[in-house]
Amino acid sequence: MNQNLFQEILSSQQKAKLTVKQERVVEAAISLFAEKGYSNTSTAEIAKKAEVSEASIFKQYGTKERLLLSLVIPYAKDFLPAKADEIIQEIRSSNQHMTFEQFLTAFLKNRVAFAAENREVFQVLIKEFIYKEDLKNELLPYFASEVVPRLSKVIASYQARGELRDVETTVLVRMVFTFIGGFLASRFVVLQQSRIEDDEVEAAVQFIMNGISSQH
């Protein structure tokens, strides 16, 4: 599975209602971010490739960070539900009898690999999310309506098998998502790690299981 976000955006052939100039800027930014990385790409290079002035980019987007978000957020909202389904199906189909602990380990390793591959984007997104209320207001309702139900379905199936605590499913979902989000943000944003080793992932899974397993 491709883990490079900009390669995925390129391959998705995402369509949006943009002017010809905006479309050139978007295509140039995605192409350069995919080729060189976010931090190694300047707005001057984007402007040159798009054949527009650098001033016009700042006028439209304000900062390179906001340009990045204008690419990532629409893609996430259009394709994240299908991507979440794909990841869950891929993990569960590898072992029809896997335990929730095995599922969670595979899921977390997958998301760690994705965050590591797109660390610069992840760092910008987390920082903007913390400080920008408009971004929170845009993403939180979407996350609640499109992403949470998918994990809820998985967790409910393991509750039915008696592996997880018999409490409201949404409580377990919040616990899992809160820990995973904090785990990734602390490692890649606060501690500035470039990767997370498997043994640390497995320790994190054990910590989660201690809180939600029916055996504890």
N, C-alpha and C positions, 0 to 999 in steps of 0.2 A: 504493500500500500504506500502510495506517495505521501511523504510527510512534509514536503516543502509547500508552504501555504501559497506562495506566489505562483509556483508551477501549477497548483490546483486552480487558482483563479484564472490563469492563462488558458488552461485546458477546458475550463467551464464555459468559455466564450460568453461570459456574462454580458447581458444587454442592459442598458440604462438610458433614460431620457437625458442625453447630453448634447450640448452644442458640438459642432465639428472640432472647435479648438479644445474644449474640455475632453472630448474623446481622445484626441491626440495626446493630451497631458496624461490621462489615465493609462492609456496603452504604453506610453513611454515609461511612466513610473513603475508599472507592474513589470515590464520587461527588464528594466535596470535593477529593480529590487531583487528579482529572481536571479539575475546574472551576477550581480556584485554584492548583494546584501543591502539591508536598509541603511546601516550606518556608513557604508562605503559609497553611498550614492548621494550626490549633492543636488540641490534644486537647480543649480546652473546646468548640470548634466541633463536633468530631466527636461529643462527648457530647451536646450540645444537639440535633443533628440526629437522633441515634440514640435520644434520650429516655432516656438513662441518666446516671448520675453519672460525673464525670471520674475519681473515685477507683476506680470499677469497671473503667475502662479500664486504669489503672495496675496494678491488682491482677491483671488478666488478662494484660497484655502487658509490663508493667514500664516500657517507654519507647516513644516514638513510632517510633523506629527498628525496634524488634522488632515493632510492629504492622505497619509497612511490609513487613518481611520475611515476616510471616505471610500477607500477601496475594500477594507477588511469587513466593516460592519454590514454593508449590503450583501456581500458574499456570504457571510455567516448566516444572515437571516434567510437567504434564499436556499442555501445548500446544507446548513448544519443539521436540520432534522434528518435528511436522507443520509448524511455522513454518520450521524449517531446510530441510525438503524444499521448501517453497513458495518460499523465497528462492532456493535453488539452481536449481530448475526455471525460475523466472522469469528469472534471469540467463542461463542456458544456452540457453533457448528464444529469446532475443532475437537470437542469432547462433549457428547450428549449427556454425560453423567457428571460433569464437573460440579464441584461444590461452589458455594458463593465465595469462599476464600480464594479458590482458584480463579474464578471469574474476576474478582476484584483485583487480584494480582496482575492478571493479563491486561485488564482495563487500565489500571494505573500505569503499568509499564508502557502501554500504547500512548497514553497522554503525556507521560514524561518524555518519550521519544519525540512526540510532536512539539512539545514546548521547548525542548532542547534545540531542535532543528530550526524553530522559529523564535528563538530566545529574544531577539531584538524587538520583534513585533509584540511578543508577550509582555515584555517590560513596558513598552509604550502604552499598551492597552490597559495594563493594571494601574499604572500611574495616572493615566487620564481618567480611568473609572473611579479612582479614589477621590479625585479633586473636581470632576465635572458632573454636576447634577443632571445636566441634560443627557449625558451618556448613560447614567444610571437609570433615568426615567425611560430611556429608549430600550435598554437591554434587559432590565430586570423583569418586566412583564412578558417579554418575548421568551426569556429563559424559563420562566414559570409555566408558560403555556405550551412550549414546544419541546423543551429538553427534559424538564422534571418528570412529565408523565412517562417518558420512555424508560427512565431508570426506575420509576415507581413500579412499572409493570414487571421488570426483572426482579426487583426486591420482593414484590408480592408473591412471585412464583416460588422464591426460596423460603418465604415465610410459610407458604402452604406446605412445603416439604419439612417444616419444623426446624430449619437450620438457623433462622433468625428470630429475634424476640417478637413476641406476640403483642406488639404495640401498633399504634397508628403508623401506616406505611410512610406517610409524609414526614413523620418524626425521624425515621431512619434515613430517608432521602436527604433531609436537611443535615443530619449528622455526617453522612458520607460526603456530600458535596462541600460542606463547610470545611471538613478536614482536608479533602483533596485540594480545594482552592487555596487554602492556607499553606499547605505543604508545598505546592508548586510556586506560589508567590514568594514564600520565605526563601526558598532555595535559589530561584532564578532572578528574583528582583532584589530582595534584601541582601542576601549573601553573595549575589552575583556569580553563582556557580554556573559552569558551562555544561555540566551533566550531573546526573544522579545515579549512583551505582545501584545495582540490583539488590544488594543486601540492605540498603537503606529503604528501598521500595518495599521489600518484604517485611522489614521492621515496622514500617508505616501501616501496612496491611494488618499485621498482628495487633497493633494498637487499636485500629478501627474494630477489628473482630472482637477484641476484649470488651468493647462497648455495646456491640449489637448482636453478638452470637447468642443463641438460646442456651448454649452450654456454659455461659459465664454468669 
